[in-house]
Amino acid sequence: MQRKNDHIQEALKQTFMPNDFDKIRFEPVLLPETDIDKIDLSTEFLGQTFKYPVFINAMTGGTEKAHAINDHLSQLAAKHGLAMATGSAAITLRAPETKESFSVIRKNHPQGFILANIGADKSADNAAEIVAFLKADALQIHCNAPQEAVMPEGERNFIDWAANIKAMVQKVNVPTVVKNVGFGMTAQDIKTLKELGVKTIDVAGSGGTNFITIENARRNHPIDGFKSYGFSTVESLLEAEKVPGVEIIASGGIRNAYDVIKALNLGAKAVGLSRYFLELAVNYSLDEADALLIDFLDDLKKITALLGATNILELQEKPRLLDASLISFINQRP
């Protein structure tokens, strides 16, 4: 359980850095001909329609500190109608006393959309048990092989992960989304998941919280050379454009409302934020966090309006300007 608290502590130590979202710009619009108050940011993903295209992505659970965070965030989610993913809930299978740190989310958000989270190393039966316990509306399966490889007590056998994902998709009776945890995906990864029956994918690229750095901080002897491993969220979204017929979610390195807008323009149906919401839960009172979140959601409308769009579909049609390094990336990929 200490590992859960370690993850929170180390995640908060990391600072927002420049990332590939800084390499995207939009053409300025002198006369937007829009009304900020009439912007419609509703979106549909996992079979549900949401007022806003952002959700609280997986973070934590299993400790008293995690309970406080989930209590705080689920109240925000309930007030603003946001979907919320739990942290990895596999701990509840071996430590039933930790369940309350997860179930508080449903308690505070009784009519809300909740995603149960479990690792790809677990079985379909494990996933079904967690979905039932949380009364979850969807299952979020995380793939974190690089993190496990560096984690002192991490998994070393990844052979069955694909088979586990396929079994979960077939057995669990709620929509399923597969996500990375900050290392991104290639077009081939997305095609493989599609072949396994996955319909919704969170590309979750690098650019934000780095779990290799977090696990290295927990080692007596850090492993060098892994810090820059993976694709960024922007690169992963560009890869996803090559694979039709899959619902794409973006997360990883989302620092502000403008990053959300850029991710939506790149094809994401929704955008998950973890670090932003973690800071709201830890650094602010509920009322203060609520005021900041209201401003954040309003900023989404303002930016959309300034670009001359009135909804997400129009936003996705706006031309984007890419940095030379991103153009080079596109040209190098098959």
N, C-alpha and C positions, 0 to 999 in steps of 0.2 A: 504493500500500500504506500510505502514511503516513495516508491518510484512515481506515483501519481502526483504527490506534492513536489517532488523534484522537477517534474515536467512543468508544472505551473511556475515554479520559481525561476527556472532557467529560461522559459519562454518570455517571461517579463523582463529578463535582463537584455534580451535581444532588442535592437533598435531598428526602426524602419530605415531601410537603405534605398538608394536609387535602384530601380530594376527596369525590366523591359517595357513596362507600361509608360515609362518616360520617353520611349522611342516611338510613340504614336502621337500624332497630332491630327486635329480636324481643321478644315478650312473655316475661318471666321465668317459669320453671317451678319452683315450690316443691318439688315431689316428682317428679323426672324419671323415676323407676322404670327406670333404665338401669344398665348395667355398662360402664364405660369400656373395660375390657379386651376386651369382646365387641362393640364397635362395628365394623361392616363398612363400610369406605369404598371398596370396590371399585367401579369404574365401567368402562363400555365406550365407547370412541370409536375411530373409524377402523378398526373391525372387530376390535379387540383388547381384551381385558379386562386391567385394571391394578389392582393392589392399592390404589393411592392415586390420588385425582383431581387430582393436580398433576404437571406435567412441566416440564422445563428448556426454556424457550423460546429462540428464535433470538437469538444475540448477536454472535458474531465468528468470525474465521478469516482466514488469509492472511498473518499476521506471526508473529514469534517470541513476542511477548507473547500473541497470540491462541492460539498452539499451547499455551502453558503453561496458559492458562485452560481450553481444551477438554480438555486432559489431566486437569486437576484435576476438572472437572465430570463428565466421562465416567466417572471412577472412582466418584464419588458415585452417579451414575445406575445404574451396574452393581450396586453394593452394595444399593441400595434398590429396584431394579426399575423405575426411572422412565424414561419416554420422554424423548428429548432431540432438540431441533432444532438443526441447524448454523446458523451465521451464513450470510449470503448467499454462496453458493459459486460465483457467476459468475466470480470472479477466477481460479479454477482453469482456466477455458477459455482464458485468454490468458497465464496465468503458471503453468505446470505445477509449478514449484518450490514453489508454495504448497500443494500437495495434502496434504502430510503434516500440516499444521495442522488439516485437516479429518478425514483418515483415522484420526488418533489416536483419534477418538471410537469408530469401529467396532473398532479394535484393543483398546481397553479395555472395550468393551461388546459383545462378539462375538455374544451372543444377544439383545441388547436391541433395543428399538424406536427406530429413528432416522429422523428426518424431514430430508430434504434441503431446503435453502432456496434459492429463486431468485426474482428479480424478475419482475413481470408484463410487463416490457418485453422479456424474452428469448423465444426461440422454443421450440417444443415439442421440437425436436431438441436444443437446449441443455439443456433440462430432463431429457430421457431420458439424455443423456450423464452428467449429474451424478448422477442416481439410480443409474445403473449403476456409476459410479466409487465411490460411497459404499456400495453395496449397501444402499440405503435401503429402509425399509419403507413410507414415505409421502413425498409431495411437498408442501412448504409453499410456496405462492406469495405473496409479499408485494406489497402495493399501497402505494406511498409517494409519490404524486404531490406532496403538499405539501412533503415533505422534498426531493424532487428540484427543485422550483421554487425553493427557497431555497438549496440546495447550490450552491456556486460552479461545480462541474463537473457539475452534475446534468442529467438528461434534460429536454427541453422539449416532446417530442412524445408525447402519451398516446393517440393515435388508435387504435393497434392493440392496446391492452392487453386489451380484452374478447375480441377474436378470439384473442389469444395464450393467454388462460386457457382458452377453449373447446378450443383445439387441444391444450393440455397435458393437460386432463382426458381427451380422447379417445385421445391417443397414449401417455401414460405408463402403464405397467401396474401401478401401485400406487395406493392411495387418495390423494386430493388434498384439501388444505385451503387455503382462501384466507384471508389475514389482512391486516388493516391494521397500521400501525406506530405506533399511539398517537393516531389521529384519529377512530376509531369508525365506525359504520355506521348508516344509516337502514333502515327496513323495506324501502324501495324498493331500496336497495343489495343487501339480502339476497335479495329477490325476483329481481333481475337476475342475481345469481350463481347462484341456483337454476335459472334459465332457461338458463344457460350449462352446466349439468350438474354444478355444484359441490354436493356433498352435505354437506360439513363446512366450517363457517365460524368463524374466530376474529375476533370483533368488535373486539378490540384498541383500546379507546378511550383517551381522554386521562385524565390523573390521575397518571401516572407519568413515566417518562423522556420528555422533550419533544425530538423530533428537529429541530423548527424552531429551538429555542434552541441545540441543538448545532451546527447548520449556520450559524446566525448568528454563533456564536463563531469560526467558521472564515472568515468574510467580512471584508474590509477595511471594508466599509460595511454593517452589519446592516440587514435589512429589518424595519421596524417594522410592528406591527399584526396579526401572524400568531400570536402566542403563545397566544391562547385559541381558536384554530381547532379546530373539530370537535365531536363528541359524546363525552361521558365513557363509560367502560365500562358504568356503571350505566344511563345513558340508552340505550346501544346494546343492552343486554340487554332493556330494556323494549320497545324497538323489535322485537327478535327474537321476542318473544312473539306478535307479530301474524302471523308467517310459519310455518305448520306444515310439517312434513316436511323440516326441515333440522336437522342435528346442530350444536349451538352450543358453541363453546369461548370462554372469556373470558380476556383478558389486558389489561394496562395498568392501572397504579396499584394493583396488588396488593401491599400493604405487610406483611401479617401473616396469621396463620391465620384470624382473624375475617373478613377481606376475602374469603378463599377460600370460607368457609362462606356468606357473603352472595351471592357470585357463583353458587355451586351452587344456592342457594335461588331465584335469579332464572332458573334454567333451564340453566345451563352444565353440560355433561357432563364437562368437565375445565377446569382452570385453569392457564394458563402463566405462569411467573415468569421474568423476566430479571434485573432489578436485584438482587433478593434473592440469586440464585445468583452473579451477578457479584461481589458483595461477599464471598460465601463464598470464591470462588476467589482473590480478590486480597488480602483482609485476614486470612485465617486459614490455618493449616496444614491438611493433609488431615484429620488426626485431630480438630482443633478444629471444622472445618466439618462433619464427620460428626456430632459430638456436637450441634451446633446444629440440624442437619437432623433428627436423631432427635427433638429437643424440638419442632420445628416440626410434624412429622407427628403426634406425640403430642397436641399442642395441637388439631389438627383433630378428633381423637377426643373430647377433653375437651369442646370446644364443642358438638359434635354431641350428646353424651350429656346435657349440661346443658339442651339445648333439648328433651329428651325424645324424641329420634330415635335409631334404631339403625342406619340406613343412609341413603344419599343420597336414595332415593325418599321416605322419611318426612321427611327434611330439607326437601325441596322442597315438601312439603305444609304446612309450618309457616307461619302467617300472619306477614306482615311489616308494620311500620309505616314509612311513608314520610314524609319531610320535606315541608313544604308546597310547596317549590320543585319537587320531583319530581312531586308530584300535579299541579301547574300544568303541568309539561312534558307529562305524559300527556294532560291535557285539551286542550292546544294542538295535539297531533299528530293527523293525519288517521287 
